[in-house]
Amino acid sequence: MEGKLFRTAFVFAAGAAVGAGVMWLLSDSGKEKREELRDLAMQAKGKIKERCDQLKQEMEEENGK
C-alpha cells in the first residue's frame, strides 16, 4: 500500500514539475531560454546531418570497392 502511495505521489510531483517547466518556458521570462534551446537544437540538427552525409559517403565508398 505504501509503495503505491509513494509511486502516485512521485508521479504527481513529476507531472507538476514538468507542467511548471513548460509554463515557464512559454512565459515571457522563458523567451531567452527558448531561443537558446532552439539554437542548440539547430546546431545538433546540423551536426547530425553532417554525420549522416559522412556515413552515406563512407558506405558508398565501401560498397564501391
RAHU-V791840 format. One record per residue. N is the residue number from 0. RES is the residue in one small letter. PHI is phi in degrees with one decimal (999 if undefined). NEAR is the number of other C-alpha atoms within 8 Angstrom. Layout:
{{N/RES/PHI/NEAR} {N/RES/PHI/NEAR}}
This chain:
{{0/m/999/4} {1/e/-64.3/5} {2/g/-62.4/6} {3/k/-67.4/7} {4/l/-64.7/8} {5/f/-62.9/8} {6/r/-62.7/8} {7/t/-63.7/8} {8/a/-64.6/8} {9/f/-65.0/8} {10/v/-63.4/8} {11/f/-62.0/8} {12/a/-63.7/8} {13/a/-64.6/8} {14/g/-63.5/8} {15/a/-64.6/8} {16/a/-65.0/8} {17/v/-64.3/8} {18/g/-61.3/8} {19/a/-65.3/8} {20/g/-64.1/8} {21/v/-64.8/8} {22/m/-61.3/8} {23/w/-64.2/9} {24/l/-63.6/12} {25/l/-82.7/8} {26/s/-79.9/8} {27/d/-63.2/6} {28/s/-70.0/7} {29/g/-91.6/10} {30/k/-60.2/10} {31/e/-62.7/7} {32/k/-65.9/8} {33/r/-60.9/9} {34/e/-64.3/8} {35/e/-62.5/8} {36/l/-64.0/8} {37/r/-63.0/8} {38/d/-62.3/8} {39/l/-62.3/8} {40/a/-64.1/8} {41/m/-66.8/8} {42/q/-63.0/8} {43/a/-62.7/8} {44/k/-60.9/8} {45/g/-63.3/8} {46/k/-65.4/8} {47/i/-64.6/8} {48/k/-63.7/8} {49/e/-59.5/8} {50/r/-66.8/8} {51/c/-61.8/8} {52/d/-62.3/8} {53/q/-61.3/8} {54/l/-63.8/8} {55/k/-61.0/8} {56/q/-64.2/8} {57/e/-62.6/8} {58/m/-67.2/8} {59/e/-64.2/8} {60/e/-65.6/8} {61/e/-68.2/7} {62/n/-73.9/6} {63/g/-79.1/5} {64/k/-75.3/4}}
